[in-house]
Amino acid sequence: MEKKNIDWGSLGFGYIKTDYRYVANYKNGAWDEGGLTTDDMVTISECAGVLQYAQTVFEGLKAYTTEDGRIVTFRPDLNGERLENSARRLEIPVFPKERFVDAVVEVVKANSAFVPPYGSGASLYLRPYLFGTDPVIGVKPATEYQFRILTTPVGPYFKGGIKPLTLRVCDFDRAAPRGTGHIKAGLNYAMSLHAIVDAHNQGYDENMYLDAATRTKVEETGGANFLFVTKDGKVVTPKSDSILPSITRRSLIYVAQHYLGLEAEEREITLEEVKDFAECGLCGTAAVISPVGKIVDHGKEICFPSGMTDMGPITKKLYETLTGIQSGRIEAPEGWIKEIC
Ligand SMILES: *Cc1c(COP(=O)(O)O)cnc(C)c1O
């Protein structure tokens, strides 16, 4: 497969149109057989459910080239499962996870000329999404839906090298108890836009959200889960029903326990104890882990001993092991790597 003439190393995180996308439509109570299309435009009613009441959920994953030249994705079955759960919560018909994985394979294969080569640090980002397409004006679920996967090549996350982030404790809440914080829905992002624009204006990289009920416990940022390392080298991540179950975070906990021989635990974490941790990172598909150097709580600074120039030592080990597994340099647990071609 001849690769497209793209300067992979200088790619950012933006939309670049590729040749194919996957589309399936739901009508009269069933999904059609679906398939690839070259048409990048979506034509829907001006009154579509997604436009009126934000009835849409999504996923995010990457396809990339391994050291030995295979094109693969990382645990797409978990993205398919999570999309099923997200859909159920918003009364969207489930797009079955087996069909999800097949669609991922099909759309990546078709766009393999856009999958960056090994070593470029770049990847093909996949954005699967589901949305209500038929007219809805009284508040109720749509009856017709579309499932799509668009793809776009994206550059390496740590382009100018690794730079630890500065966060602020956010005065806005991200998710209510028993709300929708645990699903991957555009609505959770729409309400975070004001908070992130404000954070950037104040010179912070990200918001640390607290639990809405007591505002004493750590939840997550707008788009990544927290991971902390204690001073005695234990990995801990916040447990809450209102954070998004990050596939990266779950994989890192497994790596900590089974590859690095570390203790790892998911438990409630209070804001009060954050100052006692040795390392802090944000986990998600985009960066795997971005180190956090400093968290500012209304003028009070929490500075992690790992500092503002590099990842902490355990964060780095976790990062190197998981990216090693993903790129085929380290043997992966059964079922983690889905080979496309
Ligand atoms: C997608 C997402 C994450 C990261 O999940 P991954 O599966 O690791 O990519 C974390 N938090 C939120 C709110 C998200 O939407």
The ligand as a MOL file (V3000), in Angstrom:
LIG
                    3D

  0  0  0     0  0            999 V3000
M  V30 BEGIN CTAB
M  V30 COUNTS 15 15 0 0 0
M  V30 BEGIN ATOM
M  V30 1 C -12.4100 9.2200 26.3880 0
M  V30 2 C -12.2850 9.7410 27.7580 0
M  V30 3 C -11.2510 9.3310 28.6220 0
M  V30 4 C -10.1290 8.4210 28.1970 0
M  V30 5 O -10.5730 7.1500 27.8570 0
M  V30 6 P -9.6490 6.1790 26.9940 0
M  V30 7 O -10.5110 5.0030 26.7590 0
M  V30 8 O -8.4560 5.8610 27.7980 0
M  V30 9 O -9.2830 6.9290 25.7460 0
M  V30 10 C -11.2640 9.8170 29.9180 0
M  V30 11 N -12.2110 10.6760 30.3550 0
M  V30 12 C -13.2120 11.1040 29.5420 0
M  V30 13 C -14.2170 12.0560 30.0710 0
M  V30 14 C -13.2820 10.6510 28.2240 0
M  V30 15 O -14.2690 11.0860 27.4390 0
M  V30 END ATOM
M  V30 BEGIN BOND
M  V30 1 1 1 2
M  V30 2 1 2 3
M  V30 3 2 2 14
M  V30 4 1 3 4
M  V30 5 2 3 10
M  V30 6 1 4 5
M  V30 7 1 5 6
M  V30 8 2 6 7
M  V30 9 1 6 8
M  V30 10 1 6 9
M  V30 11 1 10 11
M  V30 12 2 11 12
M  V30 13 1 12 13
M  V30 14 1 12 14
M  V30 15 1 14 15
M  V30 END BOND
M  V30 END CTAB
M  END
